[in-house]
Amino acid sequence: MLIVITRTGGFAGRERTGSADTHCRPDGAELERLAERALSAEAPSAGRPVADGFFYSVHIDGKVIELRDPDLTDEQRRLIEAVLGEGA
């Protein structure tokens, strides 16, 4: 499974992209589980955008979901952290 995440927004407005091929990682099975849950999760009710908040474009094997802080599920946050290599 190929997972590509692009983060935009934030205070500096810088874009960051990370990717993970689950077949090449020791935590691949866990990432696949998180990705499947992230895709199937109901979108939280959209509140007001947060100033300097992050927006995420998550591409998982041809499917795309758009997410934003602070409206992330725990699985979505863990997936983002694992693929981008930092806290979401």
Protein Blocks (a to p, Z undefined) as FASTA:
>chain_A
ZZddddeejjnopacdddddfklpfklmmmmmmmmmmmmpccdddddddehiacddddee
hiacddddfkbcfklmmmmmmmnopaZZ
